[in-house]
Amino acid sequence: MDLFDPSALLRRLSTRLKMRHLLLLLQIQQHKSLTRVAEHMASTQPAITNALAELEGMFGGPLFDRSVRGMAPTELGKVVLERAGAMVHDLRHLVRDIETQTAGYGGHLHIGITPFISGQILSSAIQQTRLDGDQQLTVTIHEGTSDQLLAQLSEHALDLVIGRASSGVNQTNIRFEVLYRQQPRLIASRRLAAQLGRVRLDWRKMVDLDWILGAPNTPMREQVAAIFLGAGIAPPVPVVESYSAKLIGEMIAANERAISIVPADIAEELVRVVGVAIVPYSIDWTLSPIALFMRSDGLPRKAEQLFANALHASCQKICAGFSS
């Protein structure tokens, strides 16, 4: 019998593979030791060894290599583990969907967002999904970097990601739709903004102020550095670096020498929330647009499409004011 015959493999997996097998594989990947897996799963090493042998028989080859450094997945094992993780996440999402449906909602979404995404747009989109009668949704928001969130999207830990589109994004089984482009705004305390607004923009003088910037090695930091380098000046050394737009705004509002460059939508929110002011300078950058990322390996769920439609509508309605 050809163990790798697709029809035979499908029959074996359909009739013999169980969720506990997938959980076992993920435990081995995490602990890299059958002894530790047995301890964690309140079992014995012989039982775990036999279960792994049964699994490798199902898939037709070894799933892990054994060495003094522990157990590492084979190429076949990597393929199986990727799908195993997705299936376990899907099962957890199914449980959450049943919970929300029982409570009278239309479903639950796990949405990843990167720093400096407009809270106004996001909250507007969520609110719109709550206005469609029996299609109301519940949502969990997960924050992180683009790489982290897109990896979780591929693994089915997230349903959707709102982040920055760029050529460096791994597009394997992922598609995206551009939502809007962010224009740069210089923000400062109200007093400092009023003072700067009365004089011409001079980056050589600006570099000596107290800069509060986003995290290093991010697209926005690269854009800020490019602005100064384009003016023939070394970029400023920030006094504070943070992923939190709100913290950046609060520090600027409390410091008469503090200043930052943030996207226009974030600047407008910080004006309302923490009382900073926008300096009326015209600044250019080439920051990649904000996009909605989805998996392309299947049809989107109704809840995902409902939220995507609401998000596009919110962007069209709100973003016009940010670009003016």
Legacy VTK file of the C-alpha trace (Angstrom):
# vtk DataFile Version 3.0
C-alpha trace
ASCII
DATASET POLYDATA
POINTS 324 float
0.000 0.000 0.000
1.239 3.467 -0.892
1.134 5.370 2.395
1.170 8.691 0.565
-1.724 7.922 -1.737
-4.003 10.956 -1.159
-7.216 8.922 -1.116
-5.805 6.402 1.350
-4.376 9.164 3.549
-7.712 10.995 3.568
-9.544 7.804 4.576
-7.117 7.149 7.443
-7.347 10.681 8.785
-11.124 10.853 8.379
-11.722 7.664 10.338
-8.904 7.701 12.897
-7.670 11.243 13.562
-9.090 12.842 16.716
-8.716 16.262 18.320
-6.661 14.740 21.161
-4.080 13.692 18.552
-3.718 17.299 17.418
-3.375 18.515 20.994
-0.674 15.916 21.567
1.325 17.125 18.569
1.132 20.715 19.772
2.285 19.650 23.236
5.309 17.866 21.749
6.124 20.961 19.696
5.967 23.111 22.832
7.822 20.881 25.304
10.202 19.041 22.885
10.259 16.049 25.231
7.904 13.096 25.560
8.686 12.906 29.270
7.618 16.520 29.832
4.558 16.019 27.633
3.552 12.986 29.695
3.911 15.006 32.913
1.902 17.903 31.486
-0.878 15.650 30.177
-0.973 13.463 33.326
-0.034 10.395 31.311
2.940 8.035 30.997
5.832 8.227 28.583
5.062 4.801 27.024
1.463 5.915 26.385
2.645 9.152 24.757
5.248 7.243 22.720
2.598 4.812 21.485
0.202 7.645 20.623
2.904 9.418 18.592
3.757 6.162 16.791
0.066 5.748 15.942
-0.029 9.292 14.571
3.083 8.813 12.478
1.478 5.668 11.089
-1.600 7.663 10.111
0.423 10.337 8.315
2.819 7.856 6.733
6.119 9.136 8.086
8.003 10.558 11.086
6.640 13.848 12.417
9.559 14.649 14.762
13.301 14.117 14.759
14.864 13.086 18.076
18.212 14.542 19.206
20.058 15.494 22.395
18.536 18.963 22.031
15.032 17.550 22.122
12.379 16.842 19.524
12.068 19.004 16.425
9.410 18.661 13.710
10.362 17.084 10.390
9.276 18.763 7.158
6.160 16.584 7.237
5.697 17.463 10.889
5.833 21.200 10.142
3.019 20.843 7.622
0.909 18.812 10.054
1.593 21.152 12.994
0.575 24.241 11.056
-2.801 22.701 10.231
-3.143 21.195 13.708
-2.742 24.603 15.317
-5.307 26.115 12.953
-7.807 23.338 13.666
-7.433 23.743 17.424
-7.924 27.511 17.129
-10.983 26.927 14.944
-12.431 24.608 17.585
-11.952 27.264 20.280
-13.561 29.863 18.010
-16.472 27.486 17.406
-17.045 27.232 21.153
-16.984 31.044 21.429
-19.398 31.371 18.493
-21.822 28.961 20.154
-21.515 30.928 23.402
-22.294 34.242 21.681
-25.110 32.705 19.610
-26.680 31.330 22.773
-26.495 34.846 24.248
-28.376 36.245 21.255
-25.506 37.578 19.123
-24.591 36.753 15.538
-21.042 35.574 16.180
-17.673 36.545 17.610
-14.598 37.957 15.872
-10.970 38.068 16.980
-9.494 41.175 15.334
-5.805 42.108 15.432
-4.763 45.754 15.202
-1.311 47.295 14.942
-0.353 50.486 16.838
-1.588 53.826 15.485
-4.867 52.547 14.048
-7.749 55.001 14.344
-9.893 54.096 17.316
-12.686 56.231 15.884
-12.828 54.190 12.682
-12.596 50.891 14.543
-15.294 51.778 17.077
-17.560 53.087 14.310
-17.237 49.825 12.373
-17.962 47.742 15.489
-20.972 49.913 16.287
-22.348 49.468 12.767
-22.247 45.705 13.114
-24.331 46.121 16.259
-27.039 47.996 14.375
-27.930 45.246 11.899
-30.690 43.539 13.850
-30.017 39.878 14.459
-26.488 40.147 12.989
-24.974 41.861 16.015
-21.404 40.724 16.708
-19.120 40.557 19.714
-15.457 41.361 19.220
-12.134 40.734 20.954
-9.349 43.170 20.008
-5.734 41.910 19.998
-2.857 44.398 19.683
0.626 43.661 18.362
3.097 44.217 15.552
2.234 43.371 11.954
4.483 40.290 11.928
2.956 38.942 15.132
-0.635 39.531 14.074
-0.291 38.202 10.537
1.328 35.042 11.888
-1.657 34.630 14.214
-4.005 35.246 11.278
-2.305 32.462 9.302
-2.579 30.161 12.328
-6.345 30.922 12.642
-5.813 32.507 16.068
-7.239 35.727 14.559
-10.073 36.208 12.090
-9.009 39.589 10.674
-6.078 41.994 11.015
-6.054 45.761 10.506
-2.490 46.825 9.847
-0.092 48.425 7.440
0.238 47.028 3.928
3.795 46.794 2.632
5.915 44.832 0.202
7.467 42.971 3.127
4.191 41.362 4.197
4.112 37.586 3.842
1.115 37.105 1.549
0.990 33.293 1.686
-2.713 32.440 2.111
-3.390 36.075 3.038
-5.112 38.777 1.013
-5.663 42.403 1.891
-7.852 45.358 0.973
-6.486 48.903 1.291
-8.622 50.990 3.648
-7.004 54.442 3.754
-3.719 56.335 3.713
-2.440 58.235 6.715
-1.064 61.750 6.326
1.566 63.042 8.811
0.838 65.625 11.476
3.208 67.355 13.888
1.720 67.525 17.400
2.804 69.470 20.477
1.323 71.042 23.592
-1.078 73.879 22.844
1.413 76.539 23.905
4.318 75.064 21.915
2.093 74.488 18.879
1.032 78.150 18.965
4.671 79.276 19.140
5.783 77.022 16.292
2.814 78.020 14.170
4.073 81.617 14.093
7.410 80.744 12.464
8.519 78.810 9.400
9.331 75.150 9.702
13.042 74.672 10.484
14.014 71.046 11.106
17.422 72.104 12.477
15.693 73.866 15.360
13.072 71.176 15.744
15.632 68.419 16.291
16.606 69.921 19.673
13.093 69.553 21.132
12.009 66.588 23.276
10.823 64.021 20.740
8.328 61.365 21.808
8.219 58.684 19.112
6.864 55.253 18.326
8.895 52.092 18.706
12.151 51.667 16.739
12.360 49.526 13.595
8.772 50.299 12.630
7.518 51.906 9.380
6.549 55.118 11.175
9.969 55.550 12.799
11.584 54.989 9.413
9.374 57.720 7.951
10.287 60.199 10.700
13.976 59.421 10.176
13.557 59.917 6.425
12.052 63.391 6.977
15.134 64.549 8.879
17.599 62.807 6.588
15.893 64.442 3.625
16.601 67.806 5.262
20.254 66.853 5.729
19.922 66.395 9.494
20.504 63.373 11.712
17.195 62.111 13.144
16.449 63.137 16.746
17.147 60.806 19.644
13.747 60.376 21.340
13.403 60.929 25.061
10.596 58.344 25.095
9.696 55.504 22.725
6.298 53.838 22.947
3.814 51.688 21.016
0.978 53.574 22.744
-0.381 56.585 20.861
-2.309 57.681 23.964
0.848 57.669 26.104
2.682 59.693 23.448
-0.161 62.219 23.476
-0.295 62.469 27.263
3.452 63.051 27.536
3.328 65.756 24.883
0.364 67.489 26.533
2.289 67.588 29.839
5.655 68.770 28.421
6.088 72.236 26.923
9.114 71.028 24.927
7.725 67.705 23.713
6.794 67.024 20.108
5.994 64.118 17.801
4.922 63.190 14.282
1.906 60.870 14.090
-0.730 60.015 11.462
-3.477 62.601 10.993
-6.250 60.321 12.281
-4.293 59.636 15.466
-3.466 63.348 15.850
-7.151 64.273 15.660
-7.997 61.716 18.336
-5.224 62.973 20.621
-6.510 66.528 20.214
-9.905 65.379 21.512
-8.737 62.914 24.154
-5.637 64.434 25.773
-5.625 68.049 24.584
-2.558 68.235 22.342
-2.527 70.603 19.357
-1.599 70.119 15.710
1.152 72.386 14.402
-0.017 73.785 11.009
2.988 72.607 9.001
2.800 70.732 5.708
4.815 67.490 5.901
5.170 64.713 3.351
5.929 61.025 3.782
5.413 57.774 1.889
3.974 55.628 4.669
2.272 52.448 3.455
-1.544 52.473 3.673
-3.700 50.876 6.343
-5.294 47.658 5.102
-7.644 44.900 6.186
-5.990 41.462 6.052
-7.961 38.224 5.661
-7.098 34.612 4.986
-7.454 33.602 1.340
-7.667 29.845 1.910
-11.442 29.746 2.105
-14.646 31.741 1.898
-14.960 34.450 4.577
-17.465 33.800 7.337
-20.603 35.921 7.313
-19.440 37.734 10.455
-16.101 38.597 8.836
-17.786 39.983 5.728
-20.247 41.967 7.830
-17.419 43.610 9.753
-15.358 44.205 6.580
-18.297 46.028 4.966
-18.823 48.135 8.091
-15.097 48.956 8.237
-15.011 50.131 4.618
-18.090 52.286 5.223
-16.535 53.835 8.340
-13.322 54.629 6.465
-15.202 56.362 3.648
-17.213 58.417 6.110
-14.483 59.375 8.574
-11.237 59.468 6.586
-12.227 62.446 4.418
-11.768 64.687 7.434
-8.294 63.307 8.180
-6.921 64.133 4.710
-8.161 67.717 4.681
LINES 1 325
324 0 1 2 3 4 5 6 7 8 9 10 11 12 13 14 15 16 17 18 19 20 21 22 23 24 25 26 27 28 29 30 31 32 33 34 35 36 37 38 39 40 41 42 43 44 45 46 47 48 49 50 51 52 53 54 55 56 57 58 59 60 61 62 63 64 65 66 67 68 69 70 71 72 73 74 75 76 77 78 79 80 81 82 83 84 85 86 87 88 89 90 91 92 93 94 95 96 97 98 99 100 101 102 103 104 105 106 107 108 109 110 111 112 113 114 115 116 117 118 119 120 121 122 123 124 125 126 127 128 129 130 131 132 133 134 135 136 137 138 139 140 141 142 143 144 145 146 147 148 149 150 151 152 153 154 155 156 157 158 159 160 161 162 163 164 165 166 167 168 169 170 171 172 173 174 175 176 177 178 179 180 181 182 183 184 185 186 187 188 189 190 191 192 193 194 195 196 197 198 199 200 201 202 203 204 205 206 207 208 209 210 211 212 213 214 215 216 217 218 219 220 221 222 223 224 225 226 227 228 229 230 231 232 233 234 235 236 237 238 239 240 241 242 243 244 245 246 247 248 249 250 251 252 253 254 255 256 257 258 259 260 261 262 263 264 265 266 267 268 269 270 271 272 273 274 275 276 277 278 279 280 281 282 283 284 285 286 287 288 289 290 291 292 293 294 295 296 297 298 299 300 301 302 303 304 305 306 307 308 309 310 311 312 313 314 315 316 317 318 319 320 321 322 323
